[in-house]
Amino acid sequence: MNSKKLPLVNVDEKLGTVVYKADHQAHITLKSADACLNRCPDKPCATVCPAQVYRWEEELKKVVVSFENCIECGACRMLCPLNNIECHWPRGGFGVQYRYG
Amino acid sequence: MSDDRFDSIVVGAGPAGVSAAIAMAKAGLKVVVLERGEYPGSKNVQGAIMYTKMIGDSVPAFWKDPQAPLERPITEQKFWLLSKDSFFQAGFKSEKWLAEPHNCYSVIRAPFDRWYAKKAEEAGAEIYTGITVSEVIKKDGQIVGVKTSEGDELLADVVIAADGVNSLLAQQAGLLDEWTPDEVALGVKEVLSLPREKLEDRFNLENGEGTTIEMFGDNTQGMMGYSFLYTNKDSVSFGVGAKLSHFQKTGIRPPDLLEYAKSHPMIRRLLKGAVSQEYSAHLIPEGGFYSMPPLYAGGFLIAGDAAQMVNPSHREGSNLAMTAGRLAGETVVEAKKKGDFSAVTLSTYQKKLEASYVIPDLMDVKDLEPLAEKHMDLIREIPELFSQVAQDYFNVDGRPKHEVMKSMLNRVLTHSGVQKTLKKEMTLKNQWILTKMALKFRFLLWKSMRGK
């Protein structure tokens, strides 16, 4: 399959158009930091999440989760080869609020 | 609310859930719809094209309602095969499609879902928003209610799971496993505003009509998927989607793919000056018939995306959801009359779906995606091949036409992808199937010529 690198887009700019009702309570957690570090060379969550919720931090040697970016597509749960992502819905009324959708 | 008992609890105020609620409320049942978003539509994403027939089944003559948030009746539908620098087009536009009732409309889901949910309220259903259902309540093997994440318990004779592509409820009820990246597509989309006059000039539209373009080829970078462009009143919806497993394999970032698709020379000019109003992403269940969960259990029905009711080859989904929701609602109405909500009684839902277009359509296309996946090498090459053949045909270079035709045919037959596919598919068994089809056709021809 063609895996030519496409020009990188500023995802934050895209997310700037999205309205959220922010919740202080995280709705996404990683079950094990070790799984990301030692057993997942590809880290598909960090590339395929359309809202860049997941970022590999080389210095911290871990995947950092920005749950407040989440636009609730649910892809991460299916993507994670180690089934390491616990992604529930935000509490009722919180999270993304599409004005168009 | 916690003391209330309902005939039916519907989880999710999307097309499936609201259609179910309308069918039940119209029959006088006590119905509640629980929606986790702050308003119906706040979590939902679609292209979006909605079909008149299926909305009308729930809300008769809705197009006469000035409040109905319809963007444009669609009078033109086009398919493009995109090579790097060209498109090959097939399409249809008709004045007939300007007459009411229209075939379909472009809509924006957030306002549409709000309006549609209001119709359920007007029919007598209660709609509670901002409520996340966390689990089903079971008693003696029968599902008898739901528990919200705030800890409230609601009881009902039947729970209808219309909670969308990530049906945590169906999973939690034990009817569904987590889907794999092969069974879903990931779509990313933007709504881009464009002044009405400019939009109508650019897309050759008058009388408020709208157009759709589905594009296959270069814009998905070899992944199985397509992009779409739908015209709204003052904006354009543009998105691109591909199988989640293909995103996983290529490591392509969805927003990068979206920008890449938007920058294609044939698309760029259509979006020139349009300003992004909102970025969104959603999963589309595309596993089809083979991925469908059991659709009923004691006290429980599943409808819409939650049950993989999407026909990707015809870009239909919300209409299947509406029909399934309505049939689920009618099933509950009948069960209520019998006073029996067992799996046996609710199994009529399955029979209704089989008698409608929903299951037959899903059956018809069930092997399409595996077949396409097998021939991705060829499918990736087809747009470029079409582009070359079209150039052969339309370019005038002084050669006699029969020579041009010969070189076009040669181009196709000597194409490595075509040859590979022919070698793979021209097995004795397939040759036999083709021969049988030819004989059958010959027989029909013979019969029609004899006037029978």
HADDOCK unambig.tbl for C-alpha pairs under 7 A between the chains (distance, minus, plus):
assign (segid A and resid 1 and name CA) (segid B and resid 222 and name CA) 6.16 0.50 0.50
assign (segid A and resid 1 and name CA) (segid B and resid 250 and name CA) 6.75 0.50 0.50
assign (segid A and resid 2 and name CA) (segid B and resid 221 and name CA) 6.16 0.50 0.50
assign (segid A and resid 2 and name CA) (segid B and resid 222 and name CA) 5.83 0.50 0.50
assign (segid A and resid 2 and name CA) (segid B and resid 250 and name CA) 6.98 0.50 0.50
assign (segid A and resid 3 and name CA) (segid B and resid 250 and name CA) 5.12 0.50 0.50
assign (segid A and resid 6 and name CA) (segid B and resid 256 and name CA) 6.30 0.50 0.50
assign (segid A and resid 7 and name CA) (segid B and resid 256 and name CA) 6.53 0.50 0.50
assign (segid A and resid 8 and name CA) (segid B and resid 256 and name CA) 5.77 0.50 0.50
assign (segid A and resid 9 and name CA) (segid B and resid 255 and name CA) 6.58 0.50 0.50
assign (segid A and resid 9 and name CA) (segid B and resid 256 and name CA) 5.39 0.50 0.50
assign (segid A and resid 11 and name CA) (segid B and resid 255 and name CA) 6.88 0.50 0.50
assign (segid A and resid 14 and name CA) (segid B and resid 279 and name CA) 5.90 0.50 0.50
assign (segid A and resid 15 and name CA) (segid B and resid 279 and name CA) 6.62 0.50 0.50
assign (segid A and resid 17 and name CA) (segid B and resid 277 and name CA) 6.07 0.50 0.50
assign (segid A and resid 17 and name CA) (segid B and resid 278 and name CA) 4.80 0.50 0.50
assign (segid A and resid 17 and name CA) (segid B and resid 279 and name CA) 6.20 0.50 0.50
assign (segid A and resid 18 and name CA) (segid B and resid 278 and name CA) 5.75 0.50 0.50
assign (segid A and resid 18 and name CA) (segid B and resid 279 and name CA) 6.32 0.50 0.50
assign (segid A and resid 44 and name CA) (segid B and resid 248 and name CA) 5.94 0.50 0.50
assign (segid A and resid 44 and name CA) (segid B and resid 251 and name CA) 6.84 0.50 0.50
assign (segid A and resid 47 and name CA) (segid B and resid 251 and name CA) 5.97 0.50 0.50
assign (segid A and resid 47 and name CA) (segid B and resid 252 and name CA) 6.80 0.50 0.50
assign (segid A and resid 47 and name CA) (segid B and resid 253 and name CA) 5.31 0.50 0.50
assign (segid A and resid 48 and name CA) (segid B and resid 247 and name CA) 6.37 0.50 0.50
assign (segid A and resid 48 and name CA) (segid B and resid 248 and name CA) 6.63 0.50 0.50
assign (segid A and resid 48 and name CA) (segid B and resid 251 and name CA) 6.65 0.50 0.50
assign (segid A and resid 48 and name CA) (segid B and resid 252 and name CA) 6.76 0.50 0.50
assign (segid A and resid 48 and name CA) (segid B and resid 253 and name CA) 5.12 0.50 0.50
assign (segid A and resid 48 and name CA) (segid B and resid 254 and name CA) 6.28 0.50 0.50
assign (segid A and resid 50 and name CA) (segid B and resid 253 and name CA) 6.88 0.50 0.50
assign (segid A and resid 50 and name CA) (segid B and resid 254 and name CA) 5.46 0.50 0.50
assign (segid A and resid 50 and name CA) (segid B and resid 255 and name CA) 6.14 0.50 0.50
assign (segid A and resid 50 and name CA) (segid B and resid 281 and name CA) 6.70 0.50 0.50
assign (segid A and resid 71 and name CA) (segid B and resid 281 and name CA) 6.87 0.50 0.50
assign (segid A and resid 73 and name CA) (segid B and resid 281 and name CA) 6.03 0.50 0.50
assign (segid A and resid 73 and name CA) (segid B and resid 282 and name CA) 4.59 0.50 0.50
assign (segid A and resid 73 and name CA) (segid B and resid 283 and name CA) 5.72 0.50 0.50
assign (segid A and resid 74 and name CA) (segid B and resid 166 and name CA) 6.52 0.50 0.50
assign (segid A and resid 75 and name CA) (segid B and resid 283 and name CA) 6.79 0.50 0.50
assign (segid A and resid 78 and name CA) (segid B and resid 179 and name CA) 6.56 0.50 0.50
assign (segid A and resid 78 and name CA) (segid B and resid 180 and name CA) 5.64 0.50 0.50
assign (segid A and resid 78 and name CA) (segid B and resid 181 and name CA) 5.71 0.50 0.50
assign (segid A and resid 79 and name CA) (segid B and resid 181 and name CA) 6.20 0.50 0.50
assign (segid A and resid 91 and name CA) (segid B and resid 132 and name CA) 6.40 0.50 0.50
assign (segid A and resid 92 and name CA) (segid B and resid 36 and name CA) 4.78 0.50 0.50
assign (segid A and resid 92 and name CA) (segid B and resid 37 and name CA) 6.30 0.50 0.50
assign (segid A and resid 92 and name CA) (segid B and resid 130 and name CA) 4.12 0.50 0.50
assign (segid A and resid 92 and name CA) (segid B and resid 131 and name CA) 4.35 0.50 0.50
assign (segid A and resid 92 and name CA) (segid B and resid 132 and name CA) 4.74 0.50 0.50
assign (segid A and resid 93 and name CA) (segid B and resid 36 and name CA) 5.89 0.50 0.50
assign (segid A and resid 93 and name CA) (segid B and resid 37 and name CA) 4.78 0.50 0.50
assign (segid A and resid 93 and name CA) (segid B and resid 38 and name CA) 4.21 0.50 0.50
assign (segid A and resid 93 and name CA) (segid B and resid 130 and name CA) 3.81 0.50 0.50
assign (segid A and resid 93 and name CA) (segid B and resid 131 and name CA) 6.70 0.50 0.50
assign (segid A and resid 96 and name CA) (segid B and resid 43 and name CA) 6.68 0.50 0.50
assign (segid A and resid 97 and name CA) (segid B and resid 42 and name CA) 4.69 0.50 0.50
assign (segid A and resid 97 and name CA) (segid B and resid 43 and name CA) 6.29 0.50 0.50
assign (segid A and resid 98 and name CA) (segid B and resid 42 and name CA) 4.65 0.50 0.50
assign (segid A and resid 98 and name CA) (segid B and resid 43 and name CA) 6.14 0.50 0.50
assign (segid A and resid 98 and name CA) (segid B and resid 110 and name CA) 6.61 0.50 0.50
assign (segid A and resid 99 and name CA) (segid B and resid 42 and name CA) 6.66 0.50 0.50
assign (segid A and resid 99 and name CA) (segid B and resid 110 and name CA) 5.69 0.50 0.50
assign (segid A and resid 100 and name CA) (segid B and resid 108 and name CA) 5.60 0.50 0.50
assign (segid A and resid 100 and name CA) (segid B and resid 109 and name CA) 6.06 0.50 0.50
assign (segid A and resid 100 and name CA) (segid B and resid 110 and name CA) 5.10 0.50 0.50
assign (segid A and resid 100 and name CA) (segid B and resid 278 and name CA) 6.98 0.50 0.50
assign (segid A and resid 101 and name CA) (segid B and resid 44 and name CA) 5.66 0.50 0.50
assign (segid A and resid 101 and name CA) (segid B and resid 45 and name CA) 4.18 0.50 0.50
assign (segid A and resid 101 and name CA) (segid B and resid 46 and name CA) 6.41 0.50 0.50
assign (segid A and resid 101 and name CA) (segid B and resid 108 and name CA) 6.60 0.50 0.50
assign (segid A and resid 101 and name CA) (segid B and resid 109 and name CA) 5.47 0.50 0.50
assign (segid A and resid 101 and name CA) (segid B and resid 110 and name CA) 5.74 0.50 0.50
assign (segid A and resid 101 and name CA) (segid B and resid 280 and name CA) 6.47 0.50 0.50
